[in-house]
Amino acid sequence: MAVPKLQFACDHTDLPSALADAGKVGNVVDILEAGTILLLQEGRKAIQCLRAMFPDKIIVADPKCADAGAVVAANCSSAGADFMTVICAASLPTMQAAAKEVKEVQIELFGDWTFEQAEAWLDAGISQVIYHQSRDALAAGGGWGEKDLEKIRRLADMGFGVSVTGGLKPETLRLFEGVNVYAFIAGRAISGQPDPVKAASDFQKEIHRIWN
């Protein structure tokens, strides 16, 4: 079982703040993400800037694409993104069209997706998913539980690289011990801390403590 990666999500509402935080933690984390909110505010410029700052890092664009997969993916790829997210409710042709334009498509799991759909994604050559606890669900009192872990294990056993996100803190990572996680995604748990570098380092220390 590989050691999970740490992904920093730039979910800022303005580019200068996003790049300032990315600049602080970019050499600590493994993956940098231009988050949905940032993309809505700043567009492809956000991806271009992250790529220019970190030419050797994996860069993720998170538009949660629902349609026009080829166009959106080509735009993200030409700006410098390696991976792009597609919402699980998108049609299979949208996912397949996007997958032709970027190195990896990641399916964002929201709402009522099924494992039958997941099999179809695998059959189409898509092998990454993002398992979510949304910020709205967390604000309403939700949290990680055994049902979530069972689904993540099943997805990993099917052959998916499963990234995990939503309300994560270094101390919650122990819940995932023994689970085959591709990446843990953290945004405000890093950028919202008094010392973002320490926060990112604390995540990495806990990841390596558990998975080594």
C-alpha positions as CSV (number, residue, x, y, z in Angstrom):
1,M,0.0,0.0,0.0
2,A,1.5,3.3,-1.1
3,V,1.9,6.2,1.2
4,P,-1.0,8.7,0.5
5,K,-0.2,12.0,-1.1
6,L,-1.1,15.4,0.4
7,Q,-3.1,17.7,-1.8
8,F,-3.5,21.4,-1.1
9,A,-6.7,22.9,-2.4
10,C,-6.6,26.6,-3.2
11,D,-10.3,27.4,-2.5
12,H,-9.6,31.1,-2.2
13,T,-11.8,33.8,-3.7
14,D,-8.9,35.8,-5.1
15,L,-5.7,34.8,-6.9
16,P,-3.1,36.8,-4.9
17,S,-4.2,35.1,-1.6
18,A,-4.2,31.7,-3.3
19,L,-0.8,32.1,-4.8
20,A,0.6,33.5,-1.5
21,D,-0.5,30.3,0.4
22,A,0.5,28.0,-2.5
23,G,3.9,29.6,-2.4
24,K,4.3,28.9,1.3
25,V,3.3,25.2,1.2
26,G,4.0,24.1,-2.3
27,N,7.2,22.4,-1.4
28,V,5.6,20.6,1.5
29,V,2.6,19.1,-0.3
30,D,2.6,16.7,-3.2
31,I,-0.3,18.1,-5.3
32,L,-1.7,21.6,-5.8
33,E,-5.3,22.2,-6.7
34,A,-7.0,25.2,-8.3
35,G,-10.2,24.8,-6.4
36,T,-13.7,25.3,-7.8
37,I,-14.3,28.7,-6.1
38,L,-10.9,30.0,-7.3
39,L,-11.6,28.9,-10.9
40,L,-15.0,30.6,-10.8
41,Q,-13.3,33.8,-9.7
42,E,-10.1,33.7,-11.7
43,G,-10.4,31.1,-14.5
44,R,-7.5,29.4,-16.2
45,K,-5.1,32.1,-15.0
46,A,-5.1,30.3,-11.6
47,I,-4.0,27.0,-13.2
48,Q,-1.3,28.8,-15.3
49,C,0.1,30.5,-12.2
50,L,0.3,27.3,-10.2
51,R,2.0,25.6,-13.1
52,A,4.5,28.4,-13.5
53,M,5.3,28.3,-9.7
54,F,5.6,24.6,-9.5
55,P,6.6,23.0,-12.8
56,D,7.3,19.6,-11.3
57,K,4.2,19.2,-9.2
58,I,0.9,17.5,-10.0
59,I,-1.6,20.3,-10.7
60,V,-5.4,19.6,-10.4
61,A,-8.1,21.8,-11.9
62,D,-11.4,21.3,-10.0
63,P,-14.2,22.7,-12.1
64,K,-16.5,19.8,-11.3
65,C,-17.3,19.6,-15.0
66,A,-20.9,18.5,-15.8
67,D,-20.9,19.0,-19.6
68,A,-18.7,20.0,-22.5
69,G,-16.1,17.6,-21.2
70,A,-13.7,18.0,-24.1
71,V,-13.8,21.8,-24.2
72,V,-13.4,22.2,-20.4
73,A,-10.6,19.6,-20.2
74,A,-8.7,21.0,-23.1
75,N,-8.9,24.4,-21.5
76,C,-7.6,23.1,-18.2
77,S,-4.9,21.0,-19.8
78,S,-3.6,23.8,-22.0
79,A,-3.3,26.0,-18.9
80,G,-1.1,23.4,-17.2
81,A,-3.4,21.0,-15.3
82,D,-2.5,17.3,-15.1
83,F,-5.8,16.2,-13.6
84,M,-9.4,17.6,-13.9
85,T,-12.5,16.8,-11.9
86,V,-15.8,15.8,-13.4
87,I,-19.0,15.5,-11.3
88,C,-20.3,12.0,-10.9
89,A,-23.7,13.1,-12.4
90,A,-22.1,13.9,-15.7
91,S,-22.8,11.5,-18.6
92,L,-20.3,8.8,-19.5
93,P,-19.6,10.5,-22.9
94,T,-18.8,13.7,-21.0
95,M,-16.3,11.9,-18.8
96,Q,-14.8,10.0,-21.8
97,A,-14.4,13.2,-23.8
98,A,-12.7,14.9,-20.9
99,A,-10.3,11.9,-20.4
100,K,-9.0,12.4,-23.9
101,E,-7.7,15.9,-23.1
102,V,-6.0,15.5,-19.7
103,K,-3.7,13.0,-18.1
104,E,-6.3,11.9,-15.5
105,V,-10.0,12.6,-14.9
106,Q,-11.1,12.4,-11.3
107,I,-14.8,11.7,-10.6
108,E,-16.2,13.8,-7.8
109,L,-18.6,11.6,-5.8
110,F,-21.6,13.7,-4.6
111,G,-25.1,12.6,-4.1
112,D,-26.6,9.3,-5.3
113,W,-23.9,7.6,-7.3
114,T,-23.8,3.8,-7.4
115,F,-21.1,1.1,-7.6
116,E,-22.6,0.0,-10.9
117,Q,-21.8,3.5,-12.3
118,A,-18.3,3.1,-10.8
119,E,-17.8,-0.1,-12.8
120,A,-18.8,1.7,-15.9
121,W,-16.2,4.5,-15.2
122,L,-13.5,1.8,-14.8
123,D,-14.6,0.1,-18.0
124,A,-14.2,3.5,-19.7
125,G,-10.6,3.8,-18.4
126,I,-11.3,6.3,-15.6
127,S,-9.5,5.1,-12.5
128,Q,-9.6,8.0,-10.0
129,V,-12.4,9.2,-7.8
130,I,-12.7,11.8,-5.0
131,Y,-14.7,10.8,-2.0
132,H,-16.3,13.8,-0.4
133,Q,-17.7,15.1,2.8
134,S,-19.0,18.5,1.5
135,R,-18.5,21.7,3.4
136,D,-22.3,22.1,3.5
137,A,-22.8,18.6,5.0
138,L,-20.0,19.2,7.6
139,A,-21.6,22.5,8.5
140,A,-24.8,20.6,9.1
141,G,-23.1,18.3,11.6
142,G,-22.0,15.5,9.4
143,G,-18.7,13.7,9.8
144,W,-16.6,10.7,8.8
145,G,-18.0,7.2,9.8
146,E,-17.6,3.5,9.1
147,K,-20.1,3.7,6.2
148,D,-17.7,6.2,4.5
149,L,-14.7,3.9,5.1
150,E,-16.5,0.9,3.8
151,K,-17.3,2.7,0.5
152,I,-13.7,4.0,0.2
153,R,-12.3,0.4,0.8
154,R,-14.7,-1.0,-1.8
155,L,-13.7,1.7,-4.4
156,A,-10.0,1.0,-3.7
157,D,-10.5,-2.8,-4.0
158,M,-12.2,-2.2,-7.4
159,G,-9.0,-0.5,-8.6
160,F,-9.7,3.2,-8.1
161,G,-7.2,5.6,-6.7
162,V,-9.4,7.2,-4.1
163,S,-8.7,10.8,-2.9
164,V,-10.5,11.9,0.3
165,T,-11.6,15.3,1.3
166,G,-13.9,17.2,3.7
167,G,-13.1,18.5,7.1
168,L,-9.8,16.7,7.4
169,K,-7.3,17.5,10.2
170,P,-4.1,15.7,11.0
171,E,-5.7,14.1,14.0
172,T,-8.5,12.6,11.9
173,L,-6.2,10.8,9.5
174,R,-5.9,7.9,12.0
175,L,-9.5,7.0,11.0
176,F,-8.2,5.9,7.7
177,E,-5.4,3.7,8.9
178,G,-5.2,0.5,6.8
179,V,-7.3,2.1,4.0
180,N,-5.7,2.5,0.6
181,V,-6.0,6.2,0.0
182,Y,-4.4,7.9,-3.0
183,A,-4.4,11.4,-1.6
184,F,-5.8,13.5,1.3
185,I,-7.1,16.9,0.2
186,A,-7.0,19.8,2.6
187,G,-7.7,23.4,2.0
188,R,-8.7,25.6,4.9
189,A,-7.1,23.1,7.4
190,I,-3.8,24.4,5.9
191,S,-4.4,27.9,4.6
192,G,-6.7,28.9,7.5
193,Q,-4.1,28.1,10.1
194,P,-1.8,30.7,11.7
195,D,1.2,28.8,10.3
196,P,0.2,27.1,7.0
197,V,3.7,25.5,6.6
198,K,3.4,23.9,10.0
199,A,-0.1,22.8,9.3
200,A,1.0,21.1,6.0
201,S,4.0,19.6,7.7
202,D,1.7,18.2,10.5
203,F,-0.4,16.5,7.8
204,Q,2.7,15.0,6.2
205,K,4.1,13.8,9.5
206,E,0.9,12.0,10.4
207,I,0.5,10.5,6.9
208,H,4.0,9.1,7.1
209,R,3.6,8.0,10.7
210,I,0.5,6.0,9.9
211,W,1.4,4.6,6.5
212,N,5.0,3.8,7.2
